[in-house]
Structure formats: C-alpha cells, structure tokens
Amino acid sequence: MKVSDKLRQAEASGQPYFSFEYFPPKTEQGLANLYDRIERMSRLGPVFVAVTWGAGGATAQRTLELCSACQGVFGIETVMHLTCTNMDRAMVDEALAGAKAAGIQNVLALRGDPPREAENWTACAGGFAHAADLVRHIRAEYGDYFCVGVAGYPEGHIENPDGDQDFEHFVAKVEAGADFVVSQLVYDASKFVEWEARCRARGVSVPIVAGVLPIQSYQSFRRLAFLTKVGVPDALRERLERAKANDQAVKDLGVEHAVEMVRQLQAAGVRGVHLTTLNLENSVQRVLETLGMGTRRAQGTGPVAAGSEPAGSGLSVAARAALPAAAAAANAGAEKRVWDDFPNGRWGDARSPAFGNADAYGAMLKFDTQGASRVWGRPRRLEDVSALFARYVCGEIASLPWSDEPLMAESARIRDELARLNRLGYWTLASQPALDGVASADPTHGWGPRGGYVYQKAFVECFVPGHVFPAFLTRLQSAARATYYAANRRGDFMTNAQHGEGTVLTWGVFPGRAVVQPTLIDKMSFLAWRAEAFQTWREWAAMFAPDSDEARFLQTTADECWLVNVVDNDYKAADAIWDMFE
C-alpha cells in the first residue's frame, strides 16, 4: 500500500499517528539483533518505517535487505531512502528495480550530503543534481508505481542561506511529483508549525510528517546538532549541559522533551510524527507510552508469527537465522530491550543495532579545502603529522580529520602521556584511562544510572608508521597483560585475542541491575572501524591537488601505516599501558 494513502487514512481518523526510522547496522550481528527490535517495535503500530541509504549506495545491499524484511516479513509498510550522492542513473535504476522486486512501493527521494572528499556537492557524471530531478526520473520510468516522498526543512537547508529561495526549491520538489513529505528533525515545535502553515499557504497539499528525534545521549545530540545546524532552544541546551554527565538523566530529558514537543504539535493540529530511533528502542517506546500512542498489534498476527519470508528478498544468512527468534523476542523482558542503551565511546558493542550510529548520520570531513589547510596544515613529512596530532591532544586545535570535536574530558587526565606518544609517532585516535570503581555520578567519567560504580581498562588506539610497527609489535607480543588488534590498509590483520572472543573495555555495576558491559572491542568492531579510518586518509589527501607533495605523502603514509588498538587488561595498574610505547 502507498504510504501517502495510509497517511491520508490516518489523518481522516482524527487520531495521532507515528512512524519510525532505522539505519542499516554496520555488522551482521547488529542486523540480526535489529530484527528482534523491529519486531517488538512493529507491535506499537507505526504507520510506516523508513530505512536510510548510504551515499553512493554504500549501504545499498543492506538497506534493501532491511527494507525487504520490514515489508515482507514483519508486515510494515516500508519507505526506502534513495539519495543522488555518487549515484549515476544506472545505479539509481538498479536500486529502484531491486525495491520493486522486493515488493517495496515507497521511496524517499533525497539529494544527500556531499561526499566526504568533496568541497561542495556536485552531481556525478550521469547523475542527478537535485532531489527534484530524482523525483522526475522515478515518475518518468515507473509512472505511479512508486509512492515518492521528499524531505522538508522547517529551518531551511544548511547549504542555502537564502530562506525564501530554499523554500521555493522545496516546493519545486513537491511539484515534481512528490506524494508526501517528511521533515528534518526540529527541537522547537513552533518552527515546524510555522513552516507547515507556510507550505499549505503556498499550495502544498500532500501529507507532511514532522521529524522528531528523542535525544539519546549528549554526544549524539551535539554531533547531530552540529551536522544539521538545527536550532536548539536555550532552555533545552542549558538543561542538557547540566545533565550531560549523567547518561540516564540525558535520556530522561530526551524523552521528556520529545513528549512535550509532540504535545505541542498535536495542540497545533499536527497529528503525525516521524521518530528517528537511531536503532534504539527504549526512549522511543517511553515517548509513545507517555503519550498513549503505542497501541500494540494483536499477538501472533504478523508475518513473523506465521514464519513467512518474502520471495526474492535476498536476506542474508544472519538475517534468516534471526527471523524465527524475532517473534519470541517480541515478548522478551525490558532488560533485553535496554542492553545497549549506554554506549560509552566509539567502541560500543558491535552486536548492537546502534553500533556506529553517529557515523551513520553524517560525514567527518566537513571542512572545505582552504579550511582544512588552515587548521591541519599541509603535511609533507611524518613529523608534520606527529605535530598535528600533538597539537590536537594539547587543545591547540579543536579537530582532526578523524574527529570533529575536541579531546573528550575523560582523556584530559592522560593528556601529557598522549602528547608524548604523538610526538614519538604514535598518532592517537581514541583512548581512555583505567578506572577502578568510580561513582557513576562522576561528572567526567560517570555514566549510567546514579548510585552505581563504573570500571574501565586503559586503551589506546593509534596509527603507527610502517617503519615503527615491527618493533612495536614485538613489545606488544611480549606484554602478557595486553590485548592488541592491528590491521593495515591492504587488509592484513593480526591479534592475540582468543578466536571469537571480545575484550570488554568498560563495565558498570548499578543497583537492581545485572552488570552492564556497553563498551568492548572484538575483531568485527575493529575491522568495521578500520575501513573508515583508512578511508579518511584518502579523503584528506583528496583535499589537495592529485600531483601535490601533500597528496602523495598522505597516500603513501596511509599505504604504509598500521591501525593498532592496545588494551591493558590490568585496570588496577593505571599507568602501566604507557610502558608499551617507546
């Protein structure tokens, strides 16, 4: 069924309604666990679900697989995102043909963010310059088969400072043949209400659904606010600043704010909201329960209960294995639903559907070429890179190509050691000090509910130049207390971890709960990040002329260096990890 028809039916009922958005997980285990989550959340009764699309089709196979399962297995009307970024006509047509073969009839046509190596967005050869062009193409090739949605920007698109011109571009998208609109998230309900009124006054008559994102963590809030440039009311920002050291308090505030936003929207006559889940469940469910909107579907009525699978869905082995368990998991206890609610740092649990969720919603390289050179310089020697990383660790610059925010507060206590390592040529990307029973309410190191204690092992993740790596590896192999993972750009990989076992980095003990282990590293999570880490070298090099000394140096360095993660398993020996670096 077309989503536009479902939205009109929902509007005609006079009752509030909602939809969910997911992104394709980075790992097979994450995807399998997301199926559990979607089955439970489908019983809340969303009008539809949407699945995001990576630039240039980076997640094409997994996006289509996830859409196929949502549509054919879980019986939820599904919207597949489709972007123009790095997509020529042949790739777009292949994606649309795959969607049609899987029984997917709804597409959200988007231009997408600029490629990470590009200074400005430009259409690829044979591609589309604007979302309106993509809408027209879908209509020309498929007629009315697809129900086509487009994005709306209540506060304007970040790349167009002319608000009136941006609004006319939006109207042009709708007039090109759009059937419905999903708005970008807002934190101020009045912004959406005013924008929707402007749309109606301009003659936009298709259904418009308001985007709402319950704040899940302080770090993800800051990152998304930075990437989208969405306005944040002063009162909300101040409350988040006061609560930022308490993960549970941030989640509670996120639920409270989302509930209040939806109530304000409903009071203004806006019945539909599109909830961005970040592949997490608990906060979204709490929002709906508080609003009285989460009416569950009858048990055993969905396709999963019947054990069905869509023909030609192309589900992976892990997905097929997960489907029979999904129906039983729908009735699992609350503990299972919140096991990954407290990710602590980049190395979240790779089994979680939300693993890498910040990276799924934006690029890391946001500088233009001149801005990058001004902040990061023009590296031509290894010493230039060492000096750059040392300046970042010391707080002299606020970002690196691999990190768009300053050094986190918890690493400040090891700042001197990190600066020493970087000057020696170990270019640190992530780190944490050892902790032995710090109160969960600690403003720097605490996380999770109040009244608990948190523990963590010291670890350092760094790039190691090729000529330094052999001696460093020898030291790691002789350190009995250390666990290491190492890989290079060519795909060579080595570790001393036992086969199939992960290394827990962070854990917490809280009243009335089992021990929580939100942060770990294993081969799967390390390799998932390795690809992105080495890709960033290429994107940094692409900011310089291809034949320049800087581009050649960065490419060569990326080809020769290793990405290494070192964990000191003795968390009571706070400073012992530094002995492994010379």
N, C-alpha and C positions, 0 to 999 in steps of 0.2 A: 504494500500500500504506500502511496506517496505521503511523505511527511507533511506536505502542505495541506492535504486532506485531513490528516489526523489533527493538525493544529487547528484547523477550522472547526472540526468536531469538538475539540477541547474548549475552544472559545465559546461555541454555541451552548455548551453545557453550563457555562457560568461558573465553573469550578476552577480553582487553581490547578496548575499542572507544571511538570518539570521534565527535564531531560538531563542526561549525563554525557560527559566527555572523557575518553580514555586516550592514552598513547600506547604504541606498541612497546612492550618491555624489551630491554636490551638482551636478555638471556632466555633460553628455552625454559628454565625452571621458573623464571619470572612470569613467562607467558602462561605456563601451566597453572600457576597459582592465581593469575589474574582470572582465569576461567572460573575458579572457585568463587572469587569475589564478584564477578559479573552475575553469576547465577543467583547469589544471595541478593545482590542489589536489584536484579531484574524483578524480584518479587515485591519491590517497593512500588512498582507501577510506572516507570518512566514512559513518556510518550514516544521517545526515541533515544538512541545513544549515538554518539559520534566518535570516530576514531581518526586521529591525526595522521598526517603524511609527512615524511621527511623530505627535505629539499633534494631535488634531483632524483626522487624515487629511492632515497637511501633506505627507507623502511617499506618499500613497495610490497614485497612478498609478505612481510609480517603484518602490515596494515590490512592487506586483502585477506589474509588468513584470519585475523581477528574479526574483521567485518563479516566474513563468511560464518564464523561460529556464532556471533551475536545474532545475525539474521536467521540462519537456518537451524542452528542447534538450540539457542536459547529463546528463539521466537520473538526477538525485539526488533522493531523497525530500526534500521541502521543507516547512518549517514557516513559516507566515506569522504574524508577531506582529500582534495586534489589541488596541488599547487603548480604554478608556472615555473618556479625556480629550477633552472638547469633541466628543463623538460622540453624536448622538441615535440613536434606533432606526433611522430611515430610513438614516442614513449607515452604521451597522453592517450593516444588511441589504444595502445596496448593495455593501459590501466583501466580504461573505460570498458574495453571488451572483457577483461577479467572480472570487473564488477558485475557486468550484465550476466556473464556465465554463472556467477555465484548467486544470482538472484537479488543483487543489490540494486535498488532503483533510485537511491537518493545520494546526491553528491553535493559537497560544499566546495564551490569553486573559489580558489584563493590565488592571489599573486604569489604570496610567500615572502619570507625575509630575504635580503640579499645573501648570496653565497658568502661564506666566511672569508674567502680570499678576495672578494670584490670591494672596491671602494664605494661604488654606487650600484643600485640594481639596474641591470640591463637584460633584455631578453636574449636567450641563447639563439644560435642560428636555427632558423626554422621553428622557433618557439613563439610564445605569446608575451606581449609587453604588459598587458593589464588583465585583471580578473574578468573584466567585461569581454575581452577577446576570447577568453576561455569559455565563458558562458555562450557566446555566439557560436563558437565551434561545436560545443556539445549539442546545441539546438540544430545546427546545420547537419550534423552527422547522425543524430539519434532522434530528432524530432521531439516528441513529447514523452519518449520512454522514460528519461531520467527526470526526476524532480530535482531542480537545481537551487541550491541555497547560496547566499553570498554573505560576507562579513560586513558589519556596520561598525562605525567608530564614533560613539557619542561625544568623545572629546577630540575628534579629529585624528588623522593618521600622523604618526610621529615624523614622517618624511615630508609632510606638506604643511608648512607654516600658515598657508592661506586657508583658513577655515571654510570660507564660502566656496572656494574652488574645490576643496576636498569633498564638501557635501555634494556638489554637482557631479563629481566623479562617482560618488556612491549612487546617486540617482540614476546615472548612466548605466551602472552595473545592473540595477533592478530592471530598467527599461530594456536591457539587452535580452531579458528573458528569465530573470530570477523568479522563483516561486515562494521563497521565504528568506528571512534574514536572521542571522544570529549575531548579536552584538558582542564586541570586545568587552571584557570584564570592566566594571566600574566599582569604585568603593563609595561613591556618593550617589544614592538613588535618584536625587533630583536631576543629576546630569543626564541620566537615561530618560527620565520623564520628559524633560525639555526637548531632548533630541527626537524622541518618538513623536512628540506633538509637531515638531518641525517637519518630520517625514510625512505625516498624514496631511499637513497643510500643503505640502509640495506635491501631493497626489500619489504617494507610495501607499498602496492598499494591501500588499501581501503581508502575511503574518510576520511579526517581529518578536523574537525571543530575547530576553535580557540575559546577558552573561554575568554570572556570579561565581566568585571563587572564594570559598571559605579558607581563611588563612591557616596553613598547616604548620608552618614554622617561621621563625623570624628571618632566617637566612633565605628561604624560598620567597618570602614576601619581598625582601629587599631586592633580590635578583629580578623578580618579575616586574616590580615597580620600575626598576632601572631600565629593563628591556622595553617595556611598553610605554613608559613615561605617563602612565595613568595617574590622575590626580588622587592624592591621599588627604582626606580631611585632617586638619591639625589635631583634633581631639583623638582620632584613631592613632595617628602617628605617636602622639605623646603616651597613650596607653600602652602601645606596643614597646616603646622604649623602656617604660617602667617594668614591663613583664618579660623582656627578652631573655633574661637569664633562667626563666622557668618555662620549660617546653610545654608542660601541661597547661600552664596559665595562658600561654600564647594560643594553644589550640582552643581553650575555652573561650578566649576573647574572639578568636576567629569564628567560632560557632555563634556566639552572641551577636557579633556584628552582622554576619550573614543573615541571621534570623531577623534582625531589625531592618536590614535592607529590603528583604523580601516583603516584610510587612508594609514598609513604606511604598514599595512598588504596588502591592495589592491595593493599598488605600487610594492610589492614584489610578486604579483601574487596569494595572498590568497583571495579567494572570499567569503568564508563562515565564519560567526562568530556566536557563541552561547552566547547570552546575559543573564546573571544571573540577574533576575529582583528584587530579594528579595520581590516579591509580590507587588512591587511598579510600577507605570506606567509612571509618568511624565518624569523622566530623560531618560528612555529608548526611549520614543516617541520623545523627543527632539533630542537625538542622531540620530535616523533614519531620522527625518525630515531634520536635518542639512546635512546629507549625501545623501539626496534624495532617500532613500531606502524604505520609509514607504508607498508604494502604497497600498491604501485601496482596499479591495474586493468590488464588487458591492453590494449596499444596498439591503437587503432582499433576498439574495441568500443562506445564511447559514441555517443549520438545525433549529436554534433557531427561525428564521423568520417563518418557517413552523410549529413551535410548536411541534417538534418531540422529542422523548426521547428514548434512546436505550433500547431494551428489556433486562431484566435481569441486568440492570445497578446497581441496589441496591442504588439509590440515596436517601439521607435522606429527611425527611420532609422539613427541611430548604432549602435544595438544590432544591427540586421540586418547592417550593414556590417562589424561586428566579428566576427560569428559564424564566417564562413569562415576568418578569420585565427586564431581561437582554437585550432583543432585543431593548426595548425602551431606556434603559440606555446607549446603544451604542452611541446614538446621544446626550447624556447629555452634559452640558456645562463644560468648563475647571475647574470651581470651584469645582465640584464634583470629578473631577479626582485627585485633589491635596489635598483633605481634610485631608489626613493622611501623608502628605509629611514631617511634622516636629514633629516626635515623640520626646518627651523630657523626658528621663529617662525610667526605667523599666515599669512604669505604663502607657504605651500607651493605646490607645483606643482599647478595646477587640473586637470591631466591625470591626476593620481594618484587612484586609487580611494579613498585615505585622506585626500584633501583635506578639511579641516574636521572631522577625526574627533573631536576633543574636543567640538565643539559638538553632534555627533550623539548624545552620551550624557548631556546634561544642560542645564539652563537656566542662564542667567546671573544673573537676578534671584532671589536666594534669601532676601532679607530679607522680613520681614513689613512692614506699613505703618509701625508705630512704629519698628522697627529702621532702616528706610530714612531716615526723617525724622531720627533721632538721628545717623546717620552722614553723610548727604548734605544735611541741612538741608531748608529749604522755599524753593526758589528762586522768585523773582518778577522778577528783573532779570538782564540779561546779565552784569552784574558778579558776581552770585552764582554763576553757572556758572563764570566765569573763576576766581574764588577757590576753588571746589571742586576744579577740575582742578589748580590750582597746589598746593593742599594735598596732593593725592594724589601728585603728582610729587615733592614735598618730603618725602614719607614721613610726613606728619602723620595721614593716614588710609590704610587698607590696601586699599580697593577703590573702584571706580566702578560705575555701572550697567553699563558695558561691560566691566569687568574685575573678576574676583573674587579677584585676587591682587595683591600689591604690585608696584611697578615692577621689572622684571627687572634683574638685576645689570649686564647689558651696557649698559643705558641710564643707569646711575648716573653714568657719566663725562660724560654730556651733561645732567645734571640741571639745572644752572644755566640753560642755554640753553632747556631745555624749560619751566622755571618762568617764564622771561621771555616765551616765546611764549604760554603760557596766560594770563598777566596781560594781554597785549596783545589777547587774544580769539581766539587760535588754539587750540582745545581738542584737545589731542593724545591720540590713541587708541593709536598704535603708533609706534615709532621705533627706529632703530639708528644707531650711529656708523660712519664709514668705517673699514675695516681694510685694511692692505696687508701681507699675508704674516705673519699672527700664527700662532704654533705651534698645531697642532690640540690640543695638550695644555694650552693656556692655561686656567686654572680659570674664567675669566669669559667669554671669547669663543670658546674652542675647541669643536670638535665633530668627530664622525667618528673614524676610527682614529688611533692615535698615529703620530707620525713624519711628519705632513703639515703643510700650511700652508693657512690659510683667509683669504679675502678677502671684503669686502663694501662695497657702496656705501651712503652715508648716505641715509636716507629718513625722512620724517615723514608720518604720516597724521593728519589732524585734521578737525574740524568748523570751518567758517568761517561766521560770521553773514552773512546776506544783504547787509547794507549794507557789509560789508568785502570781500566776494568780488570785485566788479568790479575794484577797484584791484589786488587780489592776483593776479587772473588776468592782468592786463596785465603785471605783473612776471614771472610765470611764462612768458608768451609771449615775452618779450624775453631770457630766460635760455637761451642756446643749449645749455648742458650739461645742462639739466633735462628730465626726462620727467615729465609730470603726467597724472593721471586725476581727473576731477571729476564728481560726479553729485548731484542733489538728490532729495528725496522724490517729486517728481512724475514722475521718470523721465528728466529732461533729463540728457544725458551729453556730455562733451567730453574730448578728449585730444589731445596732439601726437604720440603714438606712431604708428609706421607701421602701416597696416592689417594686422591679423592677427599682428603681432609682439609678443612679450612682452619685458619688461625683467628681466634677471637681477639679483637683489639680492645673492645670496650664492653663492659657489662655493668649492670646496676641491680641493687637489691632494694626493694620497696615494700612497705607494709601491705600485707594481704595479696601479694603477687608472687608468681614464680620469678626466678632470676631472668632478667631481660638482657639479651645479647644483641644490641642493634647494629654493631659495627664489627665486621670481620673481613678477612681477605682470604680468597682462595684463587685457584688458577682461573676460574671462569670470570670472576670480577676483575682480576688483574689484567687479563687479556682484553676484556671489554674496554677498559680504560686505555690500554696500550695503543690500540688503533687510533684513538682520538688524540692521545698525547703526541704521537709521531706525525699525525696529520697537521697538527698545529705548527710544527716546524715548517712544513711545506707552505702553509698559509702565510706565515711570517715572511718566508722567502719571496712569496708572490707579491709582496708589497714593494719590492724593488725590481728594477729592470732585469729581465732574464739573464743578460750578459754582464750584470754588475758584479763587483767583488763581493758585495753583501749577499746577493742571492746564491752565488756559487759557494760561499763559505757556509751559509746556513744549510744548504742542501747536503754538502759534504759532511758537516757535523752531524746532521740527522742520520745519515747513512752509517756513520761510524760509531755513534754513541749507544749506550745501553740504558734502558729504564730499569731501575732497581728499587725494590721495596724491601726494607730491612725491619724486622720486628725483634725487639729484645723481650723474650718471654719472662724474664725475671722482673716483674713490675715493682718489686721492693728495692731494686737497685736502680735508683732514679737516674744516675748519670753514667751507667755502665755502657750504654749504647755508643757513646762518643769514642770509646776506645777502639771501635771497629773502623773508624775513619782516620786516615793518616795523610 
